[in-house]
Amino acid sequence: MPKSKQNEDNETEVIMETYESCGNVFKDLGYSDIESASLLLRSELMRSVRETITKNGWTQQEAAKALSIHQPRISDLFQGRMGKFSVETLMDWLDKLGKKVVVTVQDKDVA
């Protein structure tokens, strides 16, 4: 939580603390190793789907048609509602969009 203090001119200054990230924002927020890895993977897959839809210049209706789904699912995607999507669903959509998903597994001390 940001802290504040009054300066010499009686103006409020906000003091922000910064922390170095471990490379996974979800881990930084306190999620477990497994949950943070899952959230990071889903967010990356969602980003890729959104980017592809945007690059194609599609409306949400056009994207839904291309993926054989209903438009509200595309809205959920663009709203960032991660809990509504499984890794499998997102990988299926990327496949339908002509994308190849590659997953890398590393030792924990490397990641």
C-alpha positions in Angstrom: 0.0 0.0 0.0 1.4 3.4 -1.0 2.4 5.7 1.9 2.0 9.4 1.8 3.4 12.4 3.7 3.1 16.2 3.6 6.0 18.1 2.0 7.2 21.6 2.9 4.5 23.2 0.7 1.8 21.3 2.5 1.3 19.1 -0.6 0.8 15.4 -0.3 3.5 13.2 -1.7 3.0 9.6 -2.4 5.9 7.3 -1.5 5.9 4.1 -3.6 8.0 1.0 -2.6 9.3 -1.1 -5.5 10.3 -4.8 -5.4 12.2 -6.8 -7.9 10.1 -9.4 -9.7 10.9 -13.0 -9.8 9.7 -13.1 -13.4 6.1 -14.3 -12.7 3.8 -11.6 -11.5 1.4 -14.2 -10.0 4.2 -15.6 -7.9 5.1 -12.1 -6.8 1.4 -11.7 -5.7 1.7 -14.7 -3.4 0.2 -17.5 -5.5 1.8 -21.0 -5.0 4.4 -22.2 -7.5 1.8 -24.5 -9.3 -1.0 -21.9 -9.3 1.3 -19.1 -10.4 2.7 -21.2 -13.3 -0.9 -22.1 -14.4 -2.0 -18.5 -14.3 1.1 -17.3 -16.2 0.6 -19.9 -18.9 -3.1 -19.1 -19.3 -2.4 -15.4 -19.4 0.2 -15.9 -22.2 -2.1 -18.1 -24.2 -5.0 -15.6 -23.8 -2.6 -12.8 -24.9 -1.7 -14.7 -28.0 -5.4 -15.3 -28.9 -6.2 -11.6 -28.4 -3.2 -10.5 -30.5 -4.2 -12.8 -33.3 -7.8 -11.6 -33.3 -6.6 -8.0 -33.2 -4.0 -8.5 -36.0 -6.7 -10.0 -38.2 -8.9 -6.9 -37.6 -11.8 -9.1 -36.6 -14.8 -8.0 -34.6 -15.8 -10.2 -31.6 -18.5 -11.7 -33.8 -16.0 -12.6 -36.6 -13.6 -14.1 -34.0 -16.3 -16.1 -32.5 -17.3 -17.5 -35.9 -13.7 -18.4 -36.7 -13.4 -20.3 -33.4 -16.9 -21.8 -33.6 -17.9 -20.3 -30.3 -20.4 -17.7 -29.0 -19.4 -14.0 -28.9 -19.6 -13.7 -25.1 -16.6 -16.0 -24.8 -14.6 -13.5 -26.9 -15.8 -10.7 -24.6 -14.6 -12.8 -21.6 -11.2 -13.2 -23.3 -10.8 -9.5 -23.9 -12.0 -8.7 -20.4 -9.2 -10.9 -19.0 -11.4 -13.3 -17.2 -8.8 -16.0 -16.8 -10.9 -18.3 -14.6 -13.3 -18.9 -17.6 -10.6 -20.6 -19.7 -8.6 -23.8 -19.5 -5.2 -24.2 -21.0 -6.8 -26.9 -23.3 -9.4 -24.5 -24.6 -6.9 -21.8 -25.3 -4.6 -24.2 -27.0 -7.5 -25.4 -29.2 -8.3 -21.9 -30.2 -4.7 -21.1 -31.1 -4.7 -24.3 -33.2 -7.8 -23.1 -35.0 -6.1 -19.7 -35.5 -3.1 -21.5 -37.2 -0.8 -21.1 -34.3 1.6 -23.7 -32.8 2.0 -23.8 -29.0 5.4 -24.8 -27.6 5.9 -25.4 -23.9 9.3 -25.4 -22.3 10.1 -27.3 -19.1 13.1 -26.3 -17.0 14.6 -27.2 -13.7 13.3 -25.0 -10.9 16.6 -23.4 -10.1 16.8 -22.2 -13.7 13.3 -20.8 -14.0 
